[in-house]
Amino acid sequence: MGITWGTVSVVVLLAFGVGLEKQSRVNMHGMGDGIVVMFGGRTTKPFEGFPDGRPIRLREDDAVVLEKEIPDIGQISPEYTERSTPVRNGKAVTTPAITGIWPVYADMRNIIAEPGGRFVNDLDMQHRRRVVLIGDQIKRLLFADSSAVGRQIMVGETPFIVIGVMREKTQNSSYNSRDSERIFMPSSTYRSMFGDRYINNIVYRPVEPELASSIERRVYEVMGRRNRFDPTDDDAIGLWDTNEADKFMRAFFRGFNIFMAIIGSFTLTVGGIGVANIMYVVVRERTKEIGVKRSVGARKGDILRQFFIETFLIVAIGAAIGFTIALGLIKALSFLPIKDFVGTPQLSPTVAIVTMVLLALIAVLAGFFPARKASRLDPVECLRM
């Protein structure tokens, strides 16, 4: 029973750790994979006659220059945002975040259109088409259960055609608002409609995540030259690097899963101590049997093997029962409405291997000392008892 419940503890705790890690990654990557978000800041150092405290405002041209001068940037897009313009379809009205972007934005931010629709493309940009992709929440507010693709909505007093609806996704973080509550249009259309001179931010993705740090220094150099600020002034622009968050998550969950394994192994160790105690009792009760076997030619190794095998058999039976119970618990827990919060427990190959290694170690330690004691008994003394 000790081995059984120890196995259940290790498997279930590690399965919870794996499920939580995967769900946390899904939630975090809802905003995008390996992206960096750049915001304008305020200078803290005087530079070339300019005082400190100057606000740095980003322009769409900045994204063009960064893409041209830093080859290690794989994808980049400016991002305009407007929050005060109503959007309506008939009597249904809402005021979402209206976003102007480049077509590559969808790939960086994991914005996928539902079947039958699409994101904005290069022709939309060139011709300043009045087209939008809308978030799934906006679609429900404006169109309820009816189809939205190909329909017309009013952005302020201007008609736009809905060319796509964003596929629902999990997103637990954002820097403006949830993508499900936004509408996206070509930046050229946005600029001609609202006339904004400055953008809210720039989103870019390095060719390789490992290049993020070197790209950051180049970004400060290029932007410092364009906007006349000291490139060592880290407050002049702000960079949110999700690659750093990825590194933190990997390190955090590595430690978290090790902690879970240690907690579960405590129960397994208690079970192993119980098995060892039982085997010591077995050796004492079968002392005369050991003496008879030794007297007819059994060697120390034969006695050692016998008790070793019995110990492994006890541990194997307990482990098999424990794995069965753990699988049942994991299956039952998958039906609970907890996925969005802690994920679904998963018995991964890593969990199975770690558990098997712990069980093998427990079996060796629990069986070796009683078996060694049995093999070292004096045959003559055994037969006298």
Secondary structure, DSSP 8 states (H G I E B T S, - for coil): -HHHHHHHHHHHHHHHHHHHHHHHHHHHHTS-SS-EEEEE-B--S-BTTB-TT-B----HHHHHHHHHH-TTEEEEEEEEEE-S--EEETTEEE--EEEEE-TTHHHHTT--B-TT-----HHHHHHT--EEEE-HHHHHHHHTTS--TT-EEEETTEEEEEEEEB--------SSS-GGGEEEEEHHHHHHHH--SS-SEEEEEESSGGGHHHHHHHHHHHHHHHHT--TT-TTSEEEEEHHHHHHHHHHHHHHHHHHHHHHHHHHHHHHHHHHHHHHHHHHHHTHHHHHHHHHTT--HHHHHHHHHHHHHHHHHHHHHHHHHHHHHHHHHHTTSTTHHHH------HHHHHHHHHHHHHHHHHHHHHHHHHHHTS-HHHHHH-
